[in-house]
Amino acid sequence: MSDLLKNDLWLRPRNLLLVFLTLAGLMIISALVELDRSREELTELMTEQSHNLLQALLISSQNSLHANQFVEDLLEEKLYLTAGYIRTAYQNGHVSNRYLQQVAAQNNIHRIHIFSPDGRKRFSSHTRVHFRGEGHFSPADSLRDIFQGKTDTLAFGLRPARYEPGARLTIAIAAEDRSAIVLNLDAESLYHFRRQIGFGVMLSKMIEQPGIVYVALQDSNTILAASGNVESLEDIPASPFLSRALGQGIFDSRFSEFDSLTIFEAVHPFDFQGQTVGLFRLGLSLDPLQQINDRIYRRIVIITLVLIVVGFFLLTLIFIRQNLDTLSRKYQEVETFSSQVIRNVSDAIVLVDGQCRISLVNAAAGQLFGIGAPEIHGRHLSTILPQETCEAIQNQDSTLYPVDCRIGERPANLLISTSAFLDQNQQKRIIMVIRDLTEQKLLEAQLQRRERLSAMGELASGVAHEIRNPLNTIGTIAQQLDSDFEPVRDGEEFHQLAGLVHSEVKRINNTIQDFLRFARPARVNPQPFAVADLIEKLVQQYRSLAHQKNLKFSGDIAWQGEVVWDRQQIQQALMNLLQNSIDALPAGGEFGIRVNSAPGEIIEISVFDDGPGIPEPVRNKIFNLYFTTKAEGTGIGLSLVQQIVDAHGGTITAGNPPHGPGALFILRLPRLCPTPGGLP
């Protein structure tokens, strides 16, 4: 009741409101924590993405520079090769202006000139005459090293044309007379190629990607290249952040301002051919982060509104149904308590309707009959009990009576108590409480047999001691008379009678010896061993004997664990049972032994045959001392088996197999003998 009152405290409006506000606060805090976590995750994601973008930009830029250099080197190599041919022709006296024009046209060369060592033009593929003083540079100055013999080749790279607008790619080589052969290409196509793959194109394409605000390459002095929307950026020397990234050659990121916007900026130094060219700066928009913030804020507002509405209706509903909920919980407690009692009671409980259809079984019933609630629900009671019992239960409201039946393959003695009642729909219900008395009756019968055997054993011991000495005297006298006395007549008959007396005395003495063995049984000496090993040896021993007698013998070992028994005594008991089966079977019969495990650390050993079986009138007498149905039996074998089983704390039952004729003995022994030291 105190627990129930404690639970009622939670139904008070103030406590419910407090719980509701606490939950609302936790949900809002959870949303804020999610917002903060989302920011961190987005920042980490932007850092990773910006790093990957900068790495791709660095690789693309380096590839672009290498491509430009490669193209320029190819063009210079082409010019040098053509200049070599012209030099050979010049030294052989085959050069003229027309020749140079043909070579220039064939090799797509803009101009070819040959200057004498004093700087005068000797031959040219271009016929236009320029006045002295025109042009951006002087051949005498540019080609001085060739004229003076300091070098044989000169590469001027890209430079402005001498007389015309635009740029030229120019090289020069020396002839034997120190004349200079100069070739140049129009660099407009090269400039166009650079414009197609240069920084500007890459930066303009990157800025087209969503989320990228700007991309720029900047050195310590100026902006080397940038996207079209960049007019000015923070100077590197004026920023510790930028100076550190450029000086240490590391990737770094920060939140910064650009055109009155807060952005996420990532920077990475750009190196080419071992030299730092500048610092790539990548600005990313924070719109995704702002969208997440807006979404979280909207979620918080929606959650708050929903909580207010739900809380209002929840409190209203609780106020209305508070008393009903209290009664419902009390009823549920009672019902749960009743269910627990039914479920955990040791007796089997079965609930049936007026037509004996099963509607409920508890765990004890399931264990007793080997069934489960789902598979038995709705089936007729005759599924588990005899039909006549079902009819008696259906026709009587309340009764208490014993029932002998079979559950599976084993016989069972049940005590059934029934009580009828009407349910809420006024339908008849019958509740059955079933107690399994099988083990109890077996123990009672075994105890009675044990008491009878004990009394008969004591009697046998006393009788044996009283008649043993006179028997020995009679036997000795009969031997003495047979050997020392010779009658006058009928001597042969006399000796026969004396021998008969001696043999009968010996037979009686052997019987007395059996009595004494039964009255003073050997001590139990339990030792651990594998039960499968014992059964396999018995199978080997009796299989050949069965073959000699034209019998079929089988062994089934369904459990192969280790037991702690007196192996010699258990073996003797099983041999007695197997020998009984052999004696009872005609030719062509079948017998066998089977080992199984049962709940509670119990081992079941069954010895069975398909012989004539055990008649009902003698079934309760076969374990009595001196009771036998054999012509030459002593009536001690099964009594000794009973004695050995008792000493091991087990039980033995005798009956007929559930299917077909024959006899069935079942030994149920605890896996560990309960008398470790043995009992006399």
KOLMAR-484306 format. One line per field, with one value per residue (C-alpha): residue in three letters; x, y, z; residue number from 1. Coordinates in steps of 0.05 Angstrom, whole numbers, plus 5000, padded with zeros to 4 digits. Example, Ala and Ser with C-alpha at 12.3 -4.5 7.8 and 13.67 -1.06 7.14 Angstrom:
BEGIN
resn: ALA/SER $
c1: 5246/5273 $
c2: 4910/4979 $
c3: 5156/5143 $
resi: 1/2 $
END
This chain:
BEGIN
resn: MET/SER/ASP/LEU/LEU/LYS/ASN/ASP/LEU/TRP/LEU/ARG/PRO/ARG/ASN/LEU/LEU/LEU/VAL/PHE/LEU/THR/LEU/ALA/GLY/LEU/MET/ILE/ILE/SER/ALA/LEU/VAL/GLU/LEU/ASP/ARG/SER/ARG/GLU/GLU/LEU/THR/GLU/LEU/MET/THR/GLU/GLN/SER/HIS/ASN/LEU/LEU/GLN/ALA/LEU/LEU/ILE/SER/SER/GLN/ASN/SER/LEU/HIS/ALA/ASN/GLN/PHE/VAL/GLU/ASP/LEU/LEU/GLU/GLU/LYS/LEU/TYR/LEU/THR/ALA/GLY/TYR/ILE/ARG/THR/ALA/TYR/GLN/ASN/GLY/HIS/VAL/SER/ASN/ARG/TYR/LEU/GLN/GLN/VAL/ALA/ALA/GLN/ASN/ASN/ILE/HIS/ARG/ILE/HIS/ILE/PHE/SER/PRO/ASP/GLY/ARG/LYS/ARG/PHE/SER/SER/HIS/THR/ARG/VAL/HIS/PHE/ARG/GLY/GLU/GLY/HIS/PHE/SER/PRO/ALA/ASP/SER/LEU/ARG/ASP/ILE/PHE/GLN/GLY/LYS/THR/ASP/THR/LEU/ALA/PHE/GLY/LEU/ARG/PRO/ALA/ARG/TYR/GLU/PRO/GLY/ALA/ARG/LEU/THR/ILE/ALA/ILE/ALA/ALA/GLU/ASP/ARG/SER/ALA/ILE/VAL/LEU/ASN/LEU/ASP/ALA/GLU/SER/LEU/TYR/HIS/PHE/ARG/ARG/GLN/ILE/GLY/PHE/GLY/VAL/MET/LEU/SER/LYS/MET/ILE/GLU/GLN/PRO/GLY/ILE/VAL/TYR/VAL/ALA/LEU/GLN/ASP/SER/ASN/THR/ILE/LEU/ALA/ALA/SER/GLY/ASN/VAL/GLU/SER/LEU/GLU/ASP/ILE/PRO/ALA/SER/PRO/PHE/LEU/SER/ARG/ALA/LEU/GLY/GLN/GLY/ILE/PHE/ASP/SER/ARG/PHE/SER/GLU/PHE/ASP/SER/LEU/THR/ILE/PHE/GLU/ALA/VAL/HIS/PRO/PHE/ASP/PHE/GLN/GLY/GLN/THR/VAL/GLY/LEU/PHE/ARG/LEU/GLY/LEU/SER/LEU/ASP/PRO/LEU/GLN/GLN/ILE/ASN/ASP/ARG/ILE/TYR/ARG/ARG/ILE/VAL/ILE/ILE/THR/LEU/VAL/LEU/ILE/VAL/VAL/GLY/PHE/PHE/LEU/LEU/THR/LEU/ILE/PHE/ILE/ARG/GLN/ASN/LEU/ASP/THR/LEU/SER/ARG/LYS/TYR/GLN/GLU/VAL/GLU/THR/PHE/SER/SER/GLN/VAL/ILE/ARG/ASN/VAL/SER/ASP/ALA/ILE/VAL/LEU/VAL/ASP/GLY/GLN/CYS/ARG/ILE/SER/LEU/VAL/ASN/ALA/ALA/ALA/GLY/GLN/LEU/PHE/GLY/ILE/GLY/ALA/PRO/GLU/ILE/HIS/GLY/ARG/HIS/LEU/SER/THR/ILE/LEU/PRO/GLN/GLU/THR/CYS/GLU/ALA/ILE/GLN/ASN/GLN/ASP/SER/THR/LEU/TYR/PRO/VAL/ASP/CYS/ARG/ILE/GLY/GLU/ARG/PRO/ALA/ASN/LEU/LEU/ILE/SER/THR/SER/ALA/PHE/LEU/ASP/GLN/ASN/GLN/GLN/LYS/ARG/ILE/ILE/MET/VAL/ILE/ARG/ASP/LEU/THR/GLU/GLN/LYS/LEU/LEU/GLU/ALA/GLN/LEU/GLN/ARG/ARG/GLU/ARG/LEU/SER/ALA/MET/GLY/GLU/LEU/ALA/SER/GLY/VAL/ALA/HIS/GLU/ILE/ARG/ASN/PRO/LEU/ASN/THR/ILE/GLY/THR/ILE/ALA/GLN/GLN/LEU/ASP/SER/ASP/PHE/GLU/PRO/VAL/ARG/ASP/GLY/GLU/GLU/PHE/HIS/GLN/LEU/ALA/GLY/LEU/VAL/HIS/SER/GLU/VAL/LYS/ARG/ILE/ASN/ASN/THR/ILE/GLN/ASP/PHE/LEU/ARG/PHE/ALA/ARG/PRO/ALA/ARG/VAL/ASN/PRO/GLN/PRO/PHE/ALA/VAL/ALA/ASP/LEU/ILE/GLU/LYS/LEU/VAL/GLN/GLN/TYR/ARG/SER/LEU/ALA/HIS/GLN/LYS/ASN/LEU/LYS/PHE/SER/GLY/ASP/ILE/ALA/TRP/GLN/GLY/GLU/VAL/VAL/TRP/ASP/ARG/GLN/GLN/ILE/GLN/GLN/ALA/LEU/MET/ASN/LEU/LEU/GLN/ASN/SER/ILE/ASP/ALA/LEU/PRO/ALA/GLY/GLY/GLU/PHE/GLY/ILE/ARG/VAL/ASN/SER/ALA/PRO/GLY/GLU/ILE/ILE/GLU/ILE/SER/VAL/PHE/ASP/ASP/GLY/PRO/GLY/ILE/PRO/GLU/PRO/VAL/ARG/ASN/LYS/ILE/PHE/ASN/LEU/TYR/PHE/THR/THR/LYS/ALA/GLU/GLY/THR/GLY/ILE/GLY/LEU/SER/LEU/VAL/GLN/GLN/ILE/VAL/ASP/ALA/HIS/GLY/GLY/THR/ILE/THR/ALA/GLY/ASN/PRO/PRO/HIS/GLY/PRO/GLY/ALA/LEU/PHE/ILE/LEU/ARG/LEU/PRO/ARG/LEU/CYS/PRO/THR/PRO/GLY/GLY/LEU/PRO $
c1: 5000/5058/5085/5017/5013/5082/5059/4997/5042/5062/4989/4985/4979/5038/5083/5058/5070/5140/5154/5125/5168/5229/5217/5205/5269/5307/5280/5298/5367/5375/5357/5408/5461/5444/5452/5521/5541/5515/5558/5619/5605/5593/5656/5695/5663/5678/5750/5757/5724/5764/5828/5810/5792/5858/5896/5861/5875/5949/5955/5918/5961/6026/6001/5984/6053/6086/6043/6063/6136/6131/6098/6149/6206/6177/6171/6243/6267/6232/6265/6333/6325/6303/6360/6410/6386/6391/6461/6484/6454/6484/6554/6547/6526/6455/6418/6378/6318/6274/6303/6288/6217/6205/6233/6190/6127/6140/6154/6103/6159/6142/6211/6280/6339/6414/6456/6529/6578/6571/6495/6474/6419/6446/6386/6313/6248/6213/6225/6199/6254/6254/6290/6346/6324/6258/6242/6244/6315/6380/6408/6478/6462/6418/6465/6531/6549/6544/6582/6637/6641/6618/6561/6534/6460/6413/6341/6303/6237/6174/6187/6154/6162/6216/6174/6103/6054/6050/6101/6151/6185/6257/6322/6389/6449/6519/6547/6622/6635/6600/6540/6474/6415/6353/6285/6221/6149/6087/6069/5995/5976/6019/5986/5919/5938/5959/5895/5856/5892/5920/5902/5849/5808/5814/5795/5736/5711/5718/5679/5621/5614/5560/5585/5652/5657/5727/5793/5859/5933/5971/6043/6072/6067/6005/5949/5978/5911/5840/5768/5731/5695/5760/5783/5825/5845/5880/5956/5995/6047/5990/5957/5990/5944/5965/6039/6041/6008/6056/6118/6106/6078/6016/5941/5898/5827/5788/5724/5735/5701/5695/5651/5613/5599/5624/5657/5699/5769/5820/5892/5949/6019/6033/6102/6129/6197/6220/6200/6140/6100/6048/5987/5923/5862/5794/5731/5669/5599/5567/5497/5494/5511/5459/5407/5422/5414/5348/5324/5342/5309/5246/5248/5255/5195/5154/5174/5155/5087/5074/5095/5048/4989/5005/5018/4951/4912/4955/4942/4868/4864/4902/4857/4795/4820/4862/4815/4803/4878/4887/4834/4863/4932/4904/4867/4929/4969/4919/4916/4992/4997/4946/4982/5048/5017/4986/5049/5098/5056/5087/5022/4998/4938/4894/4834/4781/4713/4647/4666/4733/4773/4838/4846/4903/4960/5015/5089/5082/5029/5072/5130/5087/5055/5113/5071/5072/5014/5012/5009/4956/4911/4841/4852/4809/4827/4832/4897/4931/4882/4841/4773/4736/4770/4750/4677/4678/4707/4656/4596/4617/4626/4675/4711/4777/4800/4863/4878/4925/4947/5007/5044/5083/5118/5117/5060/5035/4994/4957/4912/4863/4822/4769/4726/4673/4654/4621/4663/4641/4603/4566/4603/4623/4696/4731/4797/4838/4895/4936/4989/5037/5042/5082/5149/5116/5081/5145/5183/5129/5128/5204/5205/5156/5198/5260/5228/5204/5272/5306/5261/5268/5342/5348/5305/5347/5410/5383/5358/5424/5465/5419/5420/5489/5528/5479/5482/5558/5555/5504/5547/5610/5576/5547/5616/5647/5594/5601/5676/5684/5621/5605/5537/5531/5478/5450/5517/5509/5442/5474/5529/5479/5437/5498/5520/5450/5450/5517/5496/5431/5468/5516/5457/5424/5491/5497/5427/5447/5508/5461/5418/5479/5503/5434/5432/5502/5508/5575/5593/5580/5645/5628/5680/5674/5670/5638/5570/5579/5641/5600/5543/5589/5624/5556/5535/5598/5589/5517/5517/5555/5511/5449/5477/5487/5414/5387/5366/5372/5407/5413/5445/5426/5469/5433/5474/5549/5569/5606/5573/5597/5571/5596/5611/5616/5548/5512/5542/5518/5447/5445/5472/5416/5363/5394/5399/5325/5308/5350/5316/5246/5256/5243/5287/5282/5265/5295/5321/5364/5389/5381/5412/5378/5383/5324/5315/5348/5414/5378/5403/5352/5375/5322/5326/5271/5251/5193/5179/5116/5121/5104/5033/4995/4982/5057/5082/5082/5115/5175/5222/5202/5256/5250/5193/5206/5168/5226/5229/5302/5302/5322/5281/5342/5365/5314/5317/5392/5379/5329/5381/5436/5389/5368/5441/5452/5392/5352/5288/5269/5202/5178/5124/5108/5131/5079/5078/5076/5089/5148/5179/5210/5254/5273/5329/5329/5394/5424/5486/5525/5515/5488/5531/5603/5632/5587/5538/5539 $
c2: 5000/5047/5036/5053/5118/5136/5125/5168/5226/5229/5241/5306/5366/5403/5343/5329/5401/5397/5333/5364/5427/5385/5344/5407/5437/5374/5373/5446/5436/5375/5418/5470/5417/5389/5459/5467/5397/5411/5474/5435/5380/5431/5468/5403/5386/5455/5449/5382/5404/5469/5430/5382/5441/5475/5411/5403/5476/5468/5406/5439/5502/5462/5422/5486/5516/5451/5448/5519/5504/5440/5474/5530/5479/5441/5504/5525/5456/5462/5530/5503/5444/5489/5538/5480/5464/5537/5542/5483/5515/5583/5555/5519/5584/5561/5615/5671/5712/5667/5605/5634/5651/5579/5551/5600/5581/5506/5508/5562/5608/5682/5711/5685/5734/5725/5782/5794/5803/5878/5874/5885/5841/5798/5754/5755/5720/5787/5838/5900/5951/5984/6048/6050/6070/6035/5975/5957/5929/5929/5865/5888/5890/5828/5784/5810/5745/5707/5760/5760/5683/5677/5629/5591/5594/5644/5633/5698/5664/5706/5780/5838/5841/5890/5930/5905/5896/5828/5779/5732/5669/5680/5638/5651/5606/5623/5606/5592/5664/5687/5709/5702/5662/5687/5653/5675/5650/5690/5677/5694/5620/5606/5663/5636/5567/5598/5636/5570/5532/5588/5610/5658/5603/5557/5611/5634/5562/5551/5613/5585/5529/5542/5562/5590/5666/5678/5645/5684/5672/5726/5737/5784/5844/5837/5793/5749/5720/5722/5710/5768/5791/5805/5876/5877/5828/5834/5841/5780/5820/5855/5788/5742/5686/5693/5705/5643/5599/5626/5623/5554/5525/5496/5492/5533/5560/5614/5655/5722/5783/5796/5852/5859/5783/5732/5675/5613/5623/5568/5582/5540/5560/5547/5520/5510/5480/5485/5558/5588/5628/5654/5636/5608/5636/5604/5638/5595/5620/5606/5600/5524/5538/5593/5547/5495/5549/5571/5499/5485/5550/5532/5463/5492/5538/5480/5434/5488/5498/5424/5415/5469/5439/5368/5389/5424/5364/5316/5353/5359/5284/5267/5310/5277/5205/5209/5167/5118/5109/5096/5042/5013/5008/4975/4925/4913/4900/4849/4817/4816/4786/4733/4718/4711/4664/4621/4624/4606/4557/4487/4452/4449/4495/4486/4530/4502/4526/4489/4446/4427/4471/4494/4569/4575/4533/4555/4539/4478/4448/4460/4425/4367/4352/4377/4430/4505/4554/4574/4503/4477/4538/4523/4447/4396/4372/4301/4322/4315/4273/4210/4218/4189/4239/4297/4274/4269/4339/4367/4337/4354/4424/4407/4343/4314/4247/4210/4194/4141/4157/4161/4226/4211/4145/4146/4126/4181/4185/4251/4282/4331/4383/4419/4479/4510/4584/4634/4688/4759/4735/4683/4628/4566/4559/4501/4511/4448/4442/4381/4351/4299/4243/4197/4206/4206/4140/4111/4132/4104/4038/4036/4052/3996/3948/3972/3959/3890/3873/3898/3857/3795/3806/3809/3747/3712/3731/3704/3640/3630/3636/3587/3532/3541/3504/3444/3439/3437/3382/3342/3350/3328/3267/3247/3250/3211/3157/3151/3142/3101/3058/3000/2965/2889/2894/2949/2985/3019/3048/3071/3109/3141/3165/3192/3231/3258/3283/3317/3351/3376/3403/3439/3468/3493/3524/3561/3589/3611/3645/3685/3704/3730/3770/3803/3815/3846/3885/3912/3984/4035/4062/4119/4137/4183/4148/4158/4123/4113/4070/4024/4017/4004/3947/3916/3922/3886/3833/3816/3825/3760/3724/3750/3724/3655/3653/3683/3748/3821/3868/3944/4000/4073/4124/4191/4222/4213/4252/4231/4201/4187/4117/4050/4023/3950/3950/3988/3940/3881/3911/3922/3852/3822/3860/3842/3769/3770/3796/3740/3687/3714/3719/3666/3658/3719/3766/3834/3869/3931/3985/4061/4120/4189/4250/4280/4346/4355/4320/4253/4198/4148/4078/4035/3960/3934/3873/3850/3786/3765/3824/3829/3809/3860/3814/3802/3872/3895/3831/3823/3862/3821/3776/3703/3719/3689/3664/3622/3548/3552/3623/3643/3707/3748/3781/3837/3848/3859/3908/3945/3946/3975/4029/4048/4054/4103/4146/4127/4093/4034/4021/3960/3958/3947/3991/4043/4012/3938/3878/3866/3889/3957/3972/4045/4063/4137/4154/4221/4237/4245/4189/4221/4176/4193/4150/4092/4061/3990 $
c3: 5000/5015/4945/4917/4956/4932/4861/4874/4890/4816/4797/4835/4787/4816/4809/4739/4719/4747/4708/4645/4652/4666/4603/4562/4588/4573/4502/4490/4520/4476/4415/4435/4447/4378/4350/4381/4358/4288/4285/4307/4256/4200/4219/4216/4150/4121/4145/4112/4047/4043/4055/3999/3953/3967/3955/3888/3871/3889/3846/3788/3792/3793/3734/3697/3708/3688/3625/3605/3617/3578/3518/3519/3522/3463/3421/3438/3420/3353/3341/3359/3312/3254/3269/3264/3193/3174/3202/3160/3098/3115/3124/3058/3024/3008/3048/3017/3036/2995/3028/3097/3074/3052/3118/3159/3120/3125/3200/3219/3244/3249/3232/3214/3214/3204/3235/3220/3279/3274/3284/3212/3183/3126/3110/3133/3119/3127/3072/3106/3121/3190/3204/3253/3321/3316/3359/3432/3433/3392/3360/3375/3449/3452/3411/3439/3474/3408/3370/3422/3424/3497/3479/3419/3439/3470/3494/3504/3523/3516/3504/3467/3392/3367/3318/3326/3383/3416/3443/3412/3433/3409/3406/3373/3354/3329/3261/3249/3230/3295/3256/3296/3268/3304/3301/3335/3341/3349/3423/3415/3412/3473/3511/3489/3517/3582/3587/3577/3632/3676/3746/3722/3688/3748/3798/3756/3750/3825/3842/3802/3853/3906/3973/3949/3960/3932/3913/3911/3906/3945/3963/4014/3968/3924/3898/3843/3819/3844/3826/3794/3857/3896/3895/3958/4013/4080/4071/4093/4135/4172/4194/4244/4220/4147/4164/4207/4153/4099/4142/4171/4106/4139/4125/4171/4175/4211/4212/4178/4148/4073/4044/4110/4110/4159/4121/4133/4105/4092/4071/4045/4018/3944/3926/3856/3839/3911/3920/3956/3905/3953/3995/3967/4004/3999/4027/4039/4053/4121/4091/4106/4179/4182/4151/4205/4258/4229/4225/4298/4321/4282/4313/4383/4370/4343/4401/4450/4418/4414/4486/4508/4470/4491/4563/4566/4541/4581/4646/4630/4616/4679/4722/4693/4697/4760/4802/4746/4736/4810/4810/4746/4777/4839/4796/4755/4818/4842/4773/4768/4837/4819/4753/4789/4839/4784/4742/4798/4840/4841/4824/4752/4738/4676/4660/4612/4588/4591/4530/4562/4514/4546/4554/4604/4630/4679/4675/4722/4676/4615/4649/4673/4606/4562/4527/4516/4524/4450/4423/4473/4475/4448/4445/4481/4550/4524/4492/4560/4602/4590/4558/4618/4664/4618/4620/4695/4701/4652/4689/4760/4788/4843/4858/4882/4856/4834/4762/4735/4663/4618/4601/4539/4552/4627/4674/4720/4784/4788/4840/4807/4844/4802/4816/4769/4765/4718/4684/4669/4608/4651/4616/4655/4670/4706/4741/4753/4803/4786/4832/4805/4857/4812/4847/4915/4901/4873/4935/4980/4943/4944/5018/5032/4990/5026/5094/5072/5044/5106/5151/5108/5104/5180/5185/5133/5170/5236/5205/5168/5232/5268/5216/5186/5241/5244/5169/5170/5223/5182/5120/5157/5187/5119/5088/5146/5142/5067/5072/5137/5142/5096/5109/5102/5049/5004/5006/4939/4960/5025/4989/4942/5000/5036/4974/4966/5037/5027/4961/4991/5051/5003/4963/5027/5049/4982/4992/5062/5031/4984/5044/5080/5020/5016/5091/5092/5026/5003/5018/4963/4935/4887/4835/4774/4707/4638/4635/4560/4574/4620/4571/4512/4550/4568/4495/4473/4526/4512/4436/4426/4477/4441/4375/4405/4428/4362/4396/4375/4423/4417/4457/4454/4491/4486/4544/4549/4611/4673/4736/4807/4823/4848/4779/4800/4835/4779/4728/4770/4773/4698/4684/4728/4688/4620/4641/4661/4591/4558/4601/4584/4508/4456/4395/4350/4408/4419/4481/4494/4540/4534/4572/4576/4620/4659/4695/4762/4747/4740/4694/4667/4646/4613/4602/4556/4516/4472/4511/4547/4595/4668/4687/4727/4787/4798/4781/4853/4878/4833/4879/4940/4967/4944/4896/4828/4768/4742/4754/4776/4803/4874/4878/4900/4834/4830/4905/4898/4841/4886/4942/4897/4869/4940/4962/4905/4924/4861/4842/4798/4764/4727/4675/4602/4544/4521/4451/4442/4488/4532/4598/4616/4676/4687/4736/4756/4791/4812/4773/4838/4889/4953/4998/4979/5034/5022/5071/5098 $
resi: 1/2/3/4/5/6/7/8/9/10/11/12/13/14/15/16/17/18/19/20/21/22/23/24/25/26/27/28/29/30/31/32/33/34/35/36/37/38/39/40/41/42/43/44/45/46/47/48/49/50/51/52/53/54/55/56/57/58/59/60/61/62/63/64/65/66/67/68/69/70/71/72/73/74/75/76/77/78/79/80/81/82/83/84/85/86/87/88/89/90/91/92/93/94/95/96/97/98/99/100/101/102/103/104/105/106/107/108/109/110/111/112/113/114/115/116/117/118/119/120/121/122/123/124/125/126/127/128/129/130/131/132/133/134/135/136/137/138/139/140/141/142/143/144/145/146/147/148/149/150/151/152/153/154/155/156/157/158/159/160/161/162/163/164/165/166/167/168/169/170/171/172/173/174/175/176/177/178/179/180/181/182/183/184/185/186/187/188/189/190/191/192/193/194/195/196/197/198/199/200/201/202/203/204/205/206/207/208/209/210/211/212/213/214/215/216/217/218/219/220/221/222/223/224/225/226/227/228/229/230/231/232/233/234/235/236/237/238/239/240/241/242/243/244/245/246/247/248/249/250/251/252/253/254/255/256/257/258/259/260/261/262/263/264/265/266/267/268/269/270/271/272/273/274/275/276/277/278/279/280/281/282/283/284/285/286/287/288/289/290/291/292/293/294/295/296/297/298/299/300/301/302/303/304/305/306/307/308/309/310/311/312/313/314/315/316/317/318/319/320/321/322/323/324/325/326/327/328/329/330/331/332/333/334/335/336/337/338/339/340/341/342/343/344/345/346/347/348/349/350/351/352/353/354/355/356/357/358/359/360/361/362/363/364/365/366/367/368/369/370/371/372/373/374/375/376/377/378/379/380/381/382/383/384/385/386/387/388/389/390/391/392/393/394/395/396/397/398/399/400/401/402/403/404/405/406/407/408/409/410/411/412/413/414/415/416/417/418/419/420/421/422/423/424/425/426/427/428/429/430/431/432/433/434/435/436/437/438/439/440/441/442/443/444/445/446/447/448/449/450/451/452/453/454/455/456/457/458/459/460/461/462/463/464/465/466/467/468/469/470/471/472/473/474/475/476/477/478/479/480/481/482/483/484/485/486/487/488/489/490/491/492/493/494/495/496/497/498/499/500/501/502/503/504/505/506/507/508/509/510/511/512/513/514/515/516/517/518/519/520/521/522/523/524/525/526/527/528/529/530/531/532/533/534/535/536/537/538/539/540/541/542/543/544/545/546/547/548/549/550/551/552/553/554/555/556/557/558/559/560/561/562/563/564/565/566/567/568/569/570/571/572/573/574/575/576/577/578/579/580/581/582/583/584/585/586/587/588/589/590/591/592/593/594/595/596/597/598/599/600/601/602/603/604/605/606/607/608/609/610/611/612/613/614/615/616/617/618/619/620/621/622/623/624/625/626/627/628/629/630/631/632/633/634/635/636/637/638/639/640/641/642/643/644/645/646/647/648/649/650/651/652/653/654/655/656/657/658/659/660/661/662/663/664/665/666/667/668/669/670/671/672/673/674/675/676/677/678/679/680 $
END
